[in-house]
Amino acid sequence: MRPQSKDQAAAILAALGGVDNIDEIEPCTTRLRSLVRDASRVDAAGLRAAGAFGVMISGRVVQVVVGPHVDLIATDLDELM
Protein backbone atom coordinates (compact mmCIF):
# COMPACT_ATOMS: atom_id res chain seq x y z
CA MET A 1 0.00 0.00 0.00
CA ARG A 2 1.39 3.41 -0.94
CA PRO A 3 1.33 5.80 2.03
CA GLN A 4 -0.06 8.71 -0.01
CA SER A 5 -3.00 6.63 -1.27
CA LYS A 6 -3.77 4.78 1.97
CA ASP A 7 -5.94 7.62 3.27
CA GLN A 8 -7.64 8.05 -0.11
CA ALA A 9 -8.48 4.35 -0.34
CA ALA A 10 -9.78 4.34 3.24
CA ALA A 11 -11.94 7.40 2.53
CA ILE A 12 -13.35 5.80 -0.63
CA LEU A 13 -14.08 2.58 1.24
CA ALA A 14 -15.91 4.48 3.99
CA ALA A 15 -17.88 6.56 1.47
CA LEU A 16 -19.00 3.38 -0.31
CA GLY A 17 -20.62 2.34 2.96
CA GLY A 18 -17.80 0.24 4.38
CA VAL A 19 -16.54 -3.26 3.70
CA ASP A 20 -19.84 -4.90 4.60
CA ASN A 21 -21.67 -2.83 1.94
CA ILE A 22 -19.43 -3.89 -0.97
CA ASP A 23 -20.19 -7.07 -2.91
CA GLU A 24 -17.67 -6.42 -5.68
CA ILE A 25 -15.17 -3.76 -6.71
CA GLU A 26 -12.89 -3.65 -9.74
CA PRO A 27 -10.86 -1.07 -11.67
CA CYS A 28 -11.76 -0.14 -15.24
CA THR A 29 -9.56 2.37 -17.13
CA THR A 30 -10.19 5.45 -14.92
CA ARG A 31 -13.03 4.20 -12.72
CA LEU A 32 -13.70 1.96 -9.79
CA ARG A 33 -16.81 -0.06 -10.56
CA SER A 34 -18.56 -1.29 -7.45
CA LEU A 35 -21.58 -3.42 -6.72
CA VAL A 36 -22.96 -2.38 -3.34
CA ARG A 37 -25.60 -4.02 -1.18
CA ASP A 38 -27.37 -0.77 -0.24
CA ALA A 39 -26.91 2.29 -2.48
CA SER A 40 -28.47 4.54 0.18
CA ARG A 41 -25.32 4.03 2.28
CA VAL A 42 -23.08 5.50 -0.46
CA ASP A 43 -21.88 9.04 0.27
CA ALA A 44 -21.32 10.70 -3.13
CA ALA A 45 -20.06 13.91 -1.52
CA GLY A 46 -17.63 11.85 0.57
CA LEU A 47 -16.34 10.15 -2.57
CA ARG A 48 -15.74 13.55 -4.19
CA ALA A 49 -14.02 14.76 -1.02
CA ALA A 50 -11.78 11.68 -1.26
CA GLY A 51 -10.60 12.85 -4.68
CA ALA A 52 -13.15 11.37 -7.08
CA PHE A 53 -13.69 13.44 -10.22
CA GLY A 54 -17.19 12.05 -10.60
CA VAL A 55 -19.64 9.56 -9.14
CA MET A 56 -22.39 7.69 -10.97
CA ILE A 57 -24.94 5.60 -9.12
CA SER A 58 -27.40 3.37 -10.96
CA GLY A 59 -29.25 0.93 -8.76
CA ARG A 60 -26.63 -1.05 -6.87
CA VAL A 61 -23.81 -0.13 -9.28
CA VAL A 62 -21.53 2.73 -8.25
CA GLN A 63 -18.83 4.06 -10.57
CA VAL A 64 -16.19 6.29 -9.01
CA VAL A 65 -14.01 8.23 -11.47
CA VAL A 66 -10.55 8.51 -9.92
CA GLY A 67 -8.27 8.89 -12.95
CA PRO A 68 -5.42 6.88 -14.47
CA HIS A 69 -4.07 5.74 -11.09
CA VAL A 70 -7.19 3.61 -10.54
CA ASP A 71 -5.20 0.35 -10.44
CA LEU A 72 -3.10 1.61 -7.53
CA ILE A 73 -6.20 2.66 -5.59
CA ALA A 74 -7.84 -0.70 -6.36
CA THR A 75 -4.79 -2.50 -4.97
CA ASP A 76 -4.94 -0.38 -1.81
CA LEU A 77 -8.67 -1.11 -1.47
CA ASP A 78 -8.02 -4.85 -1.80
CA GLU A 79 -5.49 -4.62 1.02
CA LEU A 80 -7.98 -2.76 3.22
CA MET A 81 -10.73 -5.27 2.55
MARNUTOR-429272 format. One record per residue (C-alpha): residue number from 1; residue in one letter; x, y, z. Coordinates in steps of 0.05 Angstrom, whole numbers, plus 5000, padded with zeros to 4 digits. Layout:
<recs>
[rec NUM,A,[X,Y,Z]],
...
</recs>
This chain:
<recs>
[rec 1,M,[5000,5000,5000]],
[rec 2,R,[5028,5068,4981]],
[rec 3,P,[5027,5116,5041]],
[rec 4,Q,[4999,5174,5000]],
[rec 5,S,[4940,5133,4975]],
[rec 6,K,[4925,5096,5039]],
[rec 7,D,[4881,5152,5065]],
[rec 8,Q,[4847,5161,4998]],
[rec 9,A,[4830,5087,4993]],
[rec 10,A,[4804,5087,5065]],
[rec 11,A,[4761,5148,5051]],
[rec 12,I,[4733,5116,4987]],
[rec 13,L,[4718,5052,5025]],
[rec 14,A,[4682,5090,5080]],
[rec 15,A,[4642,5131,5029]],
[rec 16,L,[4620,5068,4994]],
[rec 17,G,[4588,5047,5059]],
[rec 18,G,[4644,5005,5088]],
[rec 19,V,[4669,4935,5074]],
[rec 20,D,[4603,4902,5092]],
[rec 21,N,[4567,4943,5039]],
[rec 22,I,[4611,4922,4981]],
[rec 23,D,[4596,4859,4942]],
[rec 24,E,[4647,4872,4886]],
[rec 25,I,[4697,4925,4866]],
[rec 26,E,[4742,4927,4805]],
[rec 27,P,[4783,4979,4767]],
[rec 28,C,[4765,4997,4695]],
[rec 29,T,[4809,5047,4657]],
[rec 30,T,[4796,5109,4702]],
[rec 31,R,[4739,5084,4746]],
[rec 32,L,[4726,5039,4804]],
[rec 33,R,[4664,4999,4789]],
[rec 34,S,[4629,4974,4851]],
[rec 35,L,[4568,4932,4866]],
[rec 36,V,[4541,4952,4933]],
[rec 37,R,[4488,4920,4976]],
[rec 38,D,[4453,4985,4995]],
[rec 39,A,[4462,5046,4950]],
[rec 40,S,[4431,5091,5004]],
[rec 41,R,[4494,5081,5046]],
[rec 42,V,[4538,5110,4991]],
[rec 43,D,[4562,5181,5005]],
[rec 44,A,[4574,5214,4937]],
[rec 45,A,[4599,5278,4970]],
[rec 46,G,[4647,5237,5011]],
[rec 47,L,[4673,5203,4949]],
[rec 48,R,[4685,5271,4916]],
[rec 49,A,[4720,5295,4980]],
[rec 50,A,[4764,5234,4975]],
[rec 51,G,[4788,5257,4906]],
[rec 52,A,[4737,5227,4858]],
[rec 53,F,[4726,5269,4796]],
[rec 54,G,[4656,5241,4788]],
[rec 55,V,[4607,5191,4817]],
[rec 56,M,[4552,5154,4781]],
[rec 57,I,[4501,5112,4818]],
[rec 58,S,[4452,5067,4781]],
[rec 59,G,[4415,5019,4825]],
[rec 60,R,[4467,4979,4863]],
[rec 61,V,[4524,4997,4814]],
[rec 62,V,[4569,5055,4835]],
[rec 63,Q,[4623,5081,4789]],
[rec 64,V,[4676,5126,4820]],
[rec 65,V,[4720,5165,4771]],
[rec 66,V,[4789,5170,4802]],
[rec 67,G,[4835,5178,4741]],
[rec 68,P,[4892,5138,4711]],
[rec 69,H,[4919,5115,4778]],
[rec 70,V,[4856,5072,4789]],
[rec 71,D,[4896,5007,4791]],
[rec 72,L,[4938,5032,4849]],
[rec 73,I,[4876,5053,4888]],
[rec 74,A,[4843,4986,4873]],
[rec 75,T,[4904,4950,4901]],
[rec 76,D,[4901,4992,4964]],
[rec 77,L,[4827,4978,4971]],
[rec 78,D,[4840,4903,4964]],
[rec 79,E,[4890,4908,5020]],
[rec 80,L,[4840,4945,5064]],
[rec 81,M,[4785,4895,5051]],
</recs>
